């Protein structure tokens, strides 16, 4: 996939990712939301509790990926997208997956998230949160998806938003820094052809007969 360095292309890639996740993890049951990229300092994203957008074919939910994390590792994007899609599935199916004013992600949320292969971790007063896994890395590799190379600089996120714009503790690296990608990119020094891998490997470019180097 080409590097995504324009906002219009970034949103298009997010829409493509949503549609693929909807097919592969929700049997295409979810409605199509309006996907946005808005500044949400300190958070990863959100999904509205109701259909706040109006269009000719009826209302639509809003699913937002925070501009501050748009260029984070692809598994982070997939985890955030799936996390919010779980909320959307619960709303569409009358499942009360949050409590305490929408802050606490309860065992119903955990069950629905784990049904989609997400890894849930306990986060105290915020209930259950999701965190990127090797499965999401492998899924991204199978689709040929790369990181989006555009993002708004800000403080690193420490929370995700869930049901109603309230916050839950997010996956955080030591010192609050950006989590490194779980994948490695290797490139042919001659033709520039590149591949991704989940571990250190030695790969030859068969067109140029050159060993690829990790970048």
C-alpha angles and dihedrals in degrees: 000000000000118000110270108226102146126076094229090054091045092056090045090053091049090051090050090050091049092052092049093048090047090054098042101038106024103031088243090292098131123092118242110260129200103262114212139178110215133161109266105166112210095009138087101219147294146231120214121241093229141026098279096166122077124210138155095270093050137275126328137203120240119235113188132193110199114248089224092064100033091108096045121120112299092245088060090054092048092048092050092046093048091045091057092042089058088056090049092050091051093050092049091050101042095250114150098217097163136047141173093064094319093302102103117072102208136200091278090060090047092051094050092045093050090048085065093049096258119149112235125202128188115252106184114235091011096058118216125002130184126236132194115268139193087255090065091048090053091046091053091048091050089054094044092237121161133193118278106251098213130076142146114256114237142122112314114264121257100174140045122214120229138171107357109006093284120128135249128188111272136207105285133186124221109283092014095277130146114284111245118241117263090220133073127218120216124191136191107244091215110043100016095235109154140198135184129228137179094225140025109288139164112236132175125212100230092200095058100021089230127134111246117239127216114249 
